[in-house]
Structures are given as C-alpha cells and as structure tokens.
Amino acid sequence: MEKRYHFVADKPGTRLDKFVSEKCPEISRTQAQKLIAEGYITVDGCAAKPSLKLDAGDKIDILIPPTPPSPLSPEAMPLNILYEDDDLLVVDKPAGLTVHPAPGHPEHTLVNAILAHFPHLADISDSLRPGIVHRLDKDTSGVMLVAKNRAAQLNLINQFRSRAIVKAYLVLVKGHLTPERGIIEAAIGRDPSNRKLMAVVTGGREARTQYRVIKYIDDYTLLEVTPETGRTHQIRVHLAAIGYPVVGDAVYGVKSPHLSRQFLHASRLGFKLPSTGEYVEFTSELPPDLERALKEIS
C-alpha cells in the first residue's frame, strides 16, 4: 500500500535527501535519494535533485510506492531468542547458519527463520537483509541483534557506526599469547594475492582489536576479544597477523582434530535500547562443540 506525506521546510540550507530521511525514519538517506531520482519526491511540485538545498517554506511531497513482494521464503526453524521487545530481537545464533540470503543462496538462513516468526520484517528494509544490523560469519556462534522496525534498525546501525556497542568474543588461538592484555592495530583490506580473502594491508581500512587472556591451556590460549571496529573477518585476520591463529579456522588459522569449525563465539553484546536509551547486555554460553574441544586439549 502506498504512503503519502507532505512537509514544509522550516529552515533553509538542509539537503533534500537528508530532510526526507529525518522526517520519515522509515526511509534511509539512500532510499530517499532513489525515490527523488525516480520522481516520487517533489519540491513545490517540481522534480529535484537529492543535493538540493531547501529554502524555508518549500513544500515537499513524498510518495512511497507499495513495497514489492519479498523474494524471501519464511522457513520454520528453531530460534533461541534471548530477548524481545517491540523494536528488536536478541538471538543466540548457532554455528553453521548463514545470517542472510545472497544471490544464488536464497534459503536456509537466519533471515528465513526470523521471517517465519515475524513476517512483517520483510517490509522494513533491504529485500535480502530485513532487520539485519550486523553479521556473524556462518561458522561463528553467539549473540546477534535483529531490528523489528525501520526506526530501530537505523538507531542500532548508528550505534554500531559510532562504536557505542560492546562486542566480546571467546576465541581459542594456537600458542601462548603474551602480553596478557593488548591491542592490535593494523589496517585491513582485500588480500592483493586473493581478492576473496582479507589481510593486513597498507592503505586498508582502520582496524583495532583488544584482547585479554582468560587462560593458557597446553599450547593454546583462550581469549576474550573485543573488536572496536567491524571489519570483515577482523578477529581472525588480526590474530593470524600477530602469529596466534584461531584454532579450527581453515582459512586464516590452523586446522584442529578437535573442531569442525573455527573457535570463535560471540559471547557478549551490550547496547542501548532504541526505545528508552537504557544500556543492556546479553550473554551466550559456549556451545557444546567448543566446550568439548577445550576438554579434549586440556
């Protein structure tokens, strides 16, 4: 069903695309730019550019066309929901589950499972990633956030961008990592020798990872790792770069007879509730396969 809005600019100098995204939280700035380019948003009855600087008194008419049918299929799969309110879900993602569909892989993902519980999520944003504000790798388990409406999604994305969200992971690496606390600062970008992988590279994007040793186990170290930035494969790349690869990681780390996947678990996630601003924190215990691996190497 289409929606129509009418606003009058109350001050000069604001870009049209920014004005629209601020007045209509359900529309991101990128979506506003697309609607403007397609003629769904006019100023004083005329087509405009997203960069137009508004004058006080300008009349802005917005038409949001009906949302096309979602290409996603809901799938009845069990979900371990740690918390839920009107704005969001906190779920405990199992290892082996991909977060969202991609071209050629439209099914059997966390998004498909969530849509079976909450069909309306298909309408709130990107057609292949409804409600998703961050990701965990397929073989990483643990705490994840999912937004239930567009305003909450934008709020949580902004918390991630401003580094206000606390993320902690339990990670097992090969070797005795010293000192027992430290920070890894090394830019990450595409590996020039294999564009499918990430690497520490000159000219990459800033990346910063804190760690602390929980305990040493034989020739291994169990860590709590808190990435301050959110680069692709950041923890795995940073630890491999300093010579302490993640156990079970067949790409950047070292294979292990005790594990069929990487020892990387999102154990703790803290953020502010979009509705109240209250800081909350959620935790996830180590899953059985990782607990078993620790016992086997002890």
Buried (B, 14 or more C-beta within 10 A) or exposed (E): EEEEBEBEBEEEEBBBBBBBBEBBBBBBBEBBBBBBBEEBBBBEEEEBEBEBEBEEEBEBBBBBEEEEEBEBEBBEBEBEEBEBBEBBBBBBBBBEBBBBBEEEEBEBBBBBBBBEBBEEBBBBBEBBBBBBBBBBBBBBBBBBBBBBBBBBBBBBBEBBEEEEBEBBBBBBBBBBBEEEEBEBEBBBBBBEEEEEBBBBBEEBBEBBBBBBBBEBBEEBBBBBBBBBBBBBBBBBBBBBBBEBBBBBBEBBBBEBEBBBBBBBBBBBBBBBBBEEEEEEEBBBEBBEBBEEBBEEBE
